Amino acid sequence: MVNQIPTWVGKTLDFLLKLCGSTAAMSNQMLPLDDRLYRYLIDHSLQEPEVLVALRHETAQHPMGQMQIAPEQGQFMALLVQLLGVTKALEVGVFTGYSTLRVALALPAEGRLVACDVSAEYTAIARRYWEKAGVADKIDLRIAPAADTLAQLIEAGEVNSFDFAFIDADKSGYPTYYEQALQLVRPGGLVVLDNMLWSGQVADPAVQDQRTNVLRQLNAAIHQDSRVVASLLPIADGLTLAMKKR
C-alpha cells in the first residue's frame, strides 16, 4: 500500500500546473493526481505479487531507493509484455531488479531477458528476489557497461531478434542505448524509455544541466524519428514507447 504520493509525482504535477496556469486549464489534458487520487489508483489497479511487494519495500530503504520505478509503471510494462507476446526482452539498468522481475514474471516459461548493469552490489539484491520468485533461469544478467553488452549482442547477430527493450540507466547514455536497442528489437518490437519527463525539467528552459539537455534532445529526436511510431506518456516520471516500424 502506498501511503504517500512519490516526490517525483508531486514535483511534476506542481510544474505542469504552473505551466498550464490552473487546474481547470489541465482538465482536458491530464487529470491532476493528488495524494488521495493516487492512493485510489493504487488500491483499484495495482496487482502486485508478494515477492514484488517485498522487493519494493526493501529497495525503498536503500540509500538510492529513489531509482526504483513506480509499481503502477511496472504493472503497465508487464501488461505490454503480455500484449506483445514477448519471449525475448532486454533491459538496460537493473538496480535492485524490480522492473526486471516484473518483466520476467510476465514472460512465458521459455522467455529470456538480457539484463545489463554495472553494479554487482545492487544486482545482488535483485538476484535474491529472482531466485525467490523462481525466474532466475529466465534472466541473463551481464555486469558490464551496457553499451559494450549491447554492441556484443549486435556483433553476435542478435539484431532484429528482441521483442521488447526497457531503458532506465545513466541519462548520458540514453541516446546510445536507444540506437543500439532499436537495432536489436524486431520490426514491431517496442523500446520503452523511463524518466523522459524528468520531473518536468525537460519543459523548463531555465534548467540547462547535462542530463536534462540529453533527455530534452532525445525527446525531440524520437519525435522526429521516422523509424518508429512513438508516444510519450505521463506515467510515473514520463514513459516513452517507441515501436519499431514493420
C-alpha positions, -999 to +999 in steps of 0.1 A: +000+000+000+014+034-010+007+059+018+022+090+002+024+103-033+060+099-046+082+130-046+087+130-083+049+129-088+044+160-067+072+179-084+060+170-119+024+180-111+034+212-095+054+221-126+026+212-150+000+231-130+022+262-131+028+257-168-009+254-176-019+282-153-046+264-134-062+230-126-091+239-149-067+245-178-054+210-174-088+193-173-087+182-209-050+173-209-042+154-177-061+147-145-042+162-115-031+133-094-032+143-058-024+121-028-060+109-024-064+100-061-030+083-063-040+061-034-073+053-051-054+044-083-031+021-064-059+005-044-080-001-075-054-010-101-022-024-086-020-062-085+014-070-071+027-104-061+042-106-026+077-111-039+075-078-057+060-060-027+089-073-005+115-062-031+099-028-034+098-023+003+134-034+008+145-011-021+126+019-005+151+016+024+181+017+001+201+049+000+194+051-037+159+039-034+145+068-055+159+050-086+132+023-083+103+025-108+068+031-096+048-001-091+020+010-114+046+016-141+060-019-136+025-033-139+019-014-171+051-027-186+042-063-177+009-058-195+027-046-226+050-076-225+020-099-224+001-080-251+031-082-274+037-119-267+073-111-257+096-141-255+129-122-257+135-090-238+163-066-230+168-043-200+194-015-196+197-006-160+187-032-133+194-016-099+177-039-074+158-057-101+121-046-096+115-039-133+135-070-143+114-092-120+081-076-133+091-084-169+104-118-161+072-128-143+052-117-174+074-138-198+064-173-208+083-202-194+107-202-224+112-164-222+146-148-219+156-115-206+191-100-210+197-075-182+225-050-183+240-033-153+274-022-139+268-029-102+274-063-087+264-048-053+229-036-063+221-066-085+230-089-056+197-078-041+180-084-074+194-120-077+179-129-043+144-120-054+147-135-088+156-168-071+128-164-046+103-158-075+116-188-095+126-167-126+164-166-122+167-190-151+150-166-174+174-137-167+208-134-182+225-107-161+255-091-176+277-069-154+295-046-178+289-011-194+256-015-212+269+000-244+295-027-246+270-055-238+246-042-265+274-039-290+283-075-283+247-086-289+247-067-322+280-083-332+267-117-323+240-114-349+211-107-325+199-077-345+161-077-350+156-105-326+143-089-294+106-082-288+109-056-260+136-033-246+134-012-214+160+016-208+164+030-173+200+038-167+225+067-168+209+095-188+240+105-206+240+071-222+203+072-234+210+082-270+235+054-275+212+028-257+182+039-278+201+035-311+215+001-300+182-011-287+165+000-319+189-022-339+182-052-316+144-051-314+125-067-343+102-047-365+070-044-345+091-046-313+089-020-286+116+002-270+105+018-237+124+046-221+120+058-185+123+093-169+115+111-202+097+139-184+124+142-158+102+157-130+090+183-156+125+197-160+127+189-198+099+216-203+117+242-182+141+263-203+158+276-171+171+241-165+202+235-186+222+207-168+237+180-190+213+152-181+182+173-187+196+185-221+203+149-231+167+139-224+153+170-240+173+164-272+164+127-272+127+135-268+130+158-299+149+132-318+124+104-311+095+127-320+111+131-355+124+096-359+108+080-390+119+046-379+094+044-350+058+051-340+062+067-307+042+081-278+054+100-246+031+092-218+027+109-184+031+076-165+054+078-135+083+101-145+074+100-182+075+069-203+083+069-240+070+039-261+087+036-294+076+008-317+100-001-345+081+002-378+074-030-396 
